Amino acid sequence: MLDSRIDHPGTRGAMDSIDLVIFDCDGVLIDSEPIASRTLAEMLQGAGIAISAAEAHVKFTGNSESIIAEMCRREYGISDVAALFERWHLHLFEEFARSLKPMAGIAEVVNSLDRPKCVASNSTMRRLRNSLGKLDLWGAFEESVFSAEAVSRPKPAPDLLLHCAERFRAQPARCIMIDDSVHGVAAAIAAGMTAIGFVDPADPRPGRRAVLDAAGAAAVATGAGELTAILENVGGRL
């Protein structure tokens, strides 16, 4: 069931008032988060940390790598996080090359848009090129793919989203941010944009729709089909 806080006037004029559609990457465009959680858990286990893939998924998903690194230093006492992360990245990128796929149905959503669009991710550009960059979806954005490395503060700060709006000369109030994390929703709200929450139907974490709704998302979509329905009508709200 779609969230009711966005008006639904029908498809007439849908999206006409939107200057820019911004997509998060991991967990929205690509089904990368289970792979990242599993491989990170394996690296931490190798460092003597008792953590499962499921626990890593709940704990780390949605955070920038700089924040994850600080969590590993502070909570697990890992001194050489850089070396651990380098081993993780090599393993992760190998797994991406073997098994990474777009989120089901998301390519159709992206390709159907007649608005400017871009990607705003807390991932590094190295990771983005080794994940999204290996899929056809990368070309759909005409290389308008932005990493948190471009700004001083990652999501949940608004910096990256405002950077995207500036690059496209778009008014923040006429921008939509689609994100699967509370951090992304918070960043959109702080930037003065409309936040749409996205839930992977296969996400093992319970209550994700309620979590994103409570964070302030104007609508929450479970899967690409619901996202399409929201985007067809979201223009009536702005």
N, C-alpha and C positions, 0 to 999 in steps of 0.2 A: 504494500500500500504506500502510495506516495505521500510525502509530507504536504500538509495543506497550507503552509505559510506563504507559499508562492501562489499568486493569483493564476488562474487557468482560463484565459479568455478565448482559448481556441488557437489554431495555428495562424490565423490572420495577423500579420505583423510580428510574428514570433521572431525574436532575436534582432529585430530592427534597431532596438535601442542599445545593443551590445557592441562595444568597440573591440573587445579582445576577450578570447577564451583561453584561460591559462590552465594547463594540466600539470598536476604532479606526475612523477614518472613511476616509481616503484609502488606497486599495489594498485595503480590506476591504469597506466598504459601497459605495463609489463608485469607478468606473474613472477616477480623476482624475490619477493620477501621471504617465502619459505626456503628458497635456496640460500639466501643470505643468512638467515637465522641458523640453518643447519650447519653451514660451513663455519660460521663464527663460533657456534657451540663446540664444534670439533677442534678449532684452534684453542679455545679456552680450556677444553678438557685436556689437551696436550700440554697446557701450562699448569695443570694440576687443579683446575677449577671445576667443581662439581656443578654442572649446569646442562640441562637438556635443550634440545632444539626448540621445544615448545616454550620453555622458560625464557630462552633467548629471544624468541619471537615476541613475547609479551613485554619483555624488559627493554629491548633496544629498538624495535620497529618504529620508524617515524623520526628518529633522532639523526642529526648530522653525524658524520664520522668523528668530527672533533669532540662532540659531546660524548659519543660512545667511548672514545679513547679516554676521556677524562673519567668516565664512570669506571672503566677498567682499572685505571690508576688508583682512584679513590676507594672503590669498593673491594677490589681484588688484590691490590698491592702489586700490580704488574708494573715493573719499572721500565722495561724496554718495550713499550707498547708499539713503537714504530716497527720494530722487527717482527713482532707478532702480527701486526696489521699487514705487513708486506707479504708474509706467508699466507695470511688469510686471502689477500687480494689475488694472489697467483692461483690459489685453489678455487676461489670464487669465480674468477674469469674463465677458468677451465670448465667449471660446471655450467656457467652461462653459455659457453660455446656449444656444450653438449645438449642442453635441455631447456634453455630459456624460450618462453613463448609469450606472445602478446596476451593481454587479458582477453578473455573470450568476448568477441563482439565489439571490442573497442576500436579496431581499425575502421569498421563501418561508421562508427560515431564520428571519429576524427575526419574521415574523408567526406562525410556528408555536410560538414560545416562550411558555410559560405562567408564566415567571419575570419579576420586575422586570428591566429592561434600560436601558442608557444608552449614550451615546457619550462617549469620552474621547480627545480629539485634540490633537496638538501644534499644529494650525492655529489661527489667530485666529478669533474669533467672526465677524468680517467675512467672512472666507473661507468659514467654515462656512455662513453664511446665503446666500452666493452660490454654493454648491455643493450640499451636502446639502439646504439650505433650499429649493432649487428643485425638489426631487424629492418624490414621495409618501412616501418613506422617513422624511423628517423627522417627519411626523405619527405614524409608528409608534412613535416614542420619546417622544411627548407632551411635546416640547420639553426632554427630559432630555438635553441636548447640552452637554457641558462642554469648554471650551477650556483650554489650558495657561495662558492669561491669568488664570485663576482662582487660580493658585498661584504660588509664588515660583520654582519650578524645573520645567521641562518633563521629559517622559520623556527619558532613562532614569531620572531620579529617580522615586521612588514617589509624590510629592506629589499628582499629579492623580488617581491611582487611589485613594489613601486619601481624597481629597476626595469622590470618587464614593461610596465605601463609607459615609462619614460621612453624606452626604446621604440615603442609602437606609437608614441604620441597619443596615448589613450587616456581618457579620464578614468581615474580609479572607480568612480561610482558607476561607470559603464563597463566594468570588467567583471568577469566571472572566474572564480578559482575552484577547480575540482580537485579534491584531495581526500585521501583515505585516513588522514591522521588528525588528531586534535590540534597538533602544531600548525598544520596547513589551514585549518578552519580559523584558528586564532590569528594567523598572519593575515588572512584575507579580511577579517573583520577589522583588524588594526589598520590595514591599508585603505579601508573604506570601500571594499569590494564585496560582492555577493559570494558567499561561500556555499558550495554544494558538496556535501559529504558523499563519499563513494565507499561502498562495502563490497568486497569480493564475496560472492555467494559461498565460496569454500573457506573463508577465513575461520580458523579454529577458535579465535577469541570470541567469547560470548558477548552479546549485547552491543555489538559495534554500532548499530543504527542508533540506539539510545545514547551511546557515548557521544557520537557526532552531533546528534540533535541537541544534547545538553550543552555542547561546546558552542552552540549558536549557529549551526548550519541552517541556511534558509530552506534547504531541502536535502533529503538523503536518498540516494539511489542504491539499491542492491542490484548490481550487475548492469551491463551495458543497455539492456532493454529499458529499464527504468530511467537510466540517465538520458536516453534518447527522448523519452516522454517529457522529462523535466525541461530539457533544452528546447524542445518545441514550444514550450509555453512560458519559459522564464522571462522573456522580454516584456510580458505584460506587467511585471512587478516594478520595472525601473522607469 
